[in-house]
Amino acid sequence: MWNFVAEARRALWAFVELAFLAVLAIMLIHLLLGEGAGGYVTSVADNVTKFATAASSGLIGVVIVLAIVYLVLKRPGMPGPKAPG
């Protein structure tokens, strides 16, 4: 059962990473081509802009701090609790 949960978690996380990369690529296309990029690209850029302006700066700050802590803790070679033995 726990193997299934771990495998589903890995698959969902991979999907989230791919979706985030897709949004970043669409934003890059919008920055490069502007309004000529097409309706879909423009609508995604508008939605990202609306979300960024609607989110409070405090919330964005908390998310950035949590992301930094997460990345620092996941860095290989970090000292941590040693296994008994």
Secondary structure as UniProt FT lines:
FT   HELIX           2..33
FT   HELIX           34..37
FT   HELIX           39..54
FT   HELIX           57..74
FT   TURN            76..77
//
